[in-house]
Structures are given as C-alpha cells and as structure tokens.
Amino acid sequence: MQENEQEQKWYLAAKYLTSGLDQEDQPEWEALKDDAQFQEEFARLRKHWHTFETLPYQQIDIADGWDAVWNRVKEKEKPQRKFSVPAFVRYAAMIVLTLVSSFLLWQWIGNTQSQSGAEDVLTTIEAPTGSTSVVTLPDHSKVWLNAGSKISFTKNYGITNRNINLEGEAFFDVIKREVAFQVHTQAQDITVLGTAFNVKAYSDDQKVVTTLVRGSLKVKPKASAAKEYLLKPGEKLALWKDKLRMGLPAGELQTQIDTEVETGWKDGWLAVRGESLDELARKIERLHDVKIIFETEQLKQYRFSGRIKQLSLEQVLKAMALTSPIDFVIQEKTVTLKENTSTRSKYRSLENVQTK
C-alpha cells in the first residue's frame, strides 16, 4: 500500500512537470503540500528538471521520457537488496539519464563558444539565405525564421531572462510566462508576455517593421527621445532607421492591416501589398539565394499586390512576367530583370500591377 501511495505521488509529480495537472488532480496535489519529505524531494527534482528543460535545441519527447521512468520504477526490487534508494533518486534517475546527453552536448557547445561565463555564452540559430526554418525555444515558444535571418540568446534563457536578439525577419508565437519575453533589434526593443507577432529587421532594409497578430506589444525605439508604442492586434509599426539616427520622429503606425500579407512567408507564400519591384526583388534574393540586377532603374518602380506560392525561382519569375511587362534571364545565381517592350502596351500604368 505504501509503495502504491509513493507511485501515486510521483505520478502526479510527472503530470505537473510535463502535461500539467487535471482539475480532478488538484485536491490530491494540494494535500501533498503537507508532506514535508515529498516536498523536499520534489523541489530537488524540479530544480534539475527545469535546468534540463531550458537547454536549447532539445528534441526530447518528455512524455516518452516519463514513460521510461514510470516503467522503470514499477519494476520490483530484487529481494537480495539490503539498502534503500531515496524516492527522489529512484523516480528521477531515468529522467536525468534521458536528458544528460543533451546537457553534456550543450556544455560542450557552450565551452567552445565562450570562456567568459554563462551569461556570455550565446546560442545562435540561423536560417541561411535560400531557406526558412522553424524552431521551438527552451520555454516552448516557437519562432519561424525567414531566409537570411538569425536569432541568439544566452545560456540562461528561460531561467533568468527570455531575451532574444534578432537579425532579419521572424514570426514569434510566445508562450505566456511570468518572465517577460523580449526581442531586441538594432532599432527597437519589444516586450511581451504572451502573443504572436512578426518582426522584419534586415540590416539592409531602410526600416524595421513589427506586425501584431494577437495579444499586445510594447515597442521602444532605440532613441532617447523616442516614444513607446503599444500595439494592438492588426496593427503594424514601421520605424525608419535614418530618422532614428537623426533623433527625428521615426514611427509610422498602421491599423486594420491584413496580417496575412506580413506573415504569409512562414506558410510558404510570397505576399505583397503595393510593394515596389525593388522591395520584392530583395525578398526573392533572400528566399532563393540569388542576386537580382535591374536593366534599368525605371523597372524598380513597378508595384505589385497579391500573393503567389513560394515555388521555384523560375516559377515565381514566370508568374510575375505573366502579370507585368517584365522579362528575366537566369544565369546561375544571377537574375537580370528587363522590361518586355512587346507587352508593355497592355499595361496603362506602372502602378498596382497585380500578381495572382
């Protein structure tokens, strides 16, 4: 009977640490607060559990890991054993063994990156030009990285902070926690608790654009006199870098926007709304790892609205050529765009060319 009681205690502990307790479990869990020995052992287990939980790039299935623990502790002890193993050790051993390889790998990575202390060790995750990526952070928040983008965070992410440095474009789906989630770019600092938003902060773009899908955001431009912005869902804030450098009002807030245009890239869409061909070309360069050359400067003024699936480079360019008076030549990793004089007469204006 006593063994069954111990198993029930640690069964509840497992649920608490992994999937969370159900409503019917709460009374029994609350009653365990009076069990001093269990609380002491559980506190030790939780400390180590959270340490392992915050390791970057963890690909361990916690549910499967706990099943292994559970199967192990249900095995009967052999009769010849004359010593007793503390419950904390018996019930936690397999969790630690399951996670220790990730811990050692993380320690090795950390030691090779920096010798200046835990806070200075950075983990960097990158989506190279020509590809996109999605990653689950140690606190279980998810980040989609657009082509040519990267994020970095310290070893103590999820323990003492949830600070992310961003270069490029990323969509964040943030799990709500007591520790605020912060995103830092060269032009602004963003603070959230739990929300979904997109940040476009490429170093070669003239502006940094933040789009809120749900929740709320506080955006603080990196200028002493700049005001803070509190974004609501469906709002987009553009901060012009040159104005920030000169200490001028740099924010441009738009409301009731189509957030799918700003975030469609993470679902495989190339979406634009009134963007110039010059801006669209930069997106294509990053997505397909190519260099685009304009035969004439006038071509850069064509404007596009709509969305097309992110297919092959040639398919994307053919779709553009079918709906606008442009032509293209692909030579290895270089694309030359030129005006198609034979089809130009079909278009009355260089503005608002539609892609479908």
Secondary structure, 3 states (H helix, E strand, C coil): CHHHHHHHHHHHHHHHHCCCCCHHHHHHHHHHHHCHHHHHHHHHHHHHHHHHHCCCCCCCCHHHHHHHHHHHHHCCCCCCCCCCCCHHHHHHHHHHHHHHHHHHHHHHHHHHHCCCCHHHCEEEEEECCCCCEEEECCCCCEEEECCCEEEEEECCECCCEEEEEEEEEEEEECCCCCCCEEEECCCEEEEECCCEEEEEECCCCCEEEEEEEECCEEEEECCCCCCCEEECCCCEEEEEHHHHHCCCCCEEEECCCCHHHHHHHHHCEEEEEEEEHHHHHHHHHHHHCCEEEECCHHHHHCEEEEEEECCCHHHHHHHHHHCCCEEEEEECCEEEEEECHHHHCCCCCCCCEECC
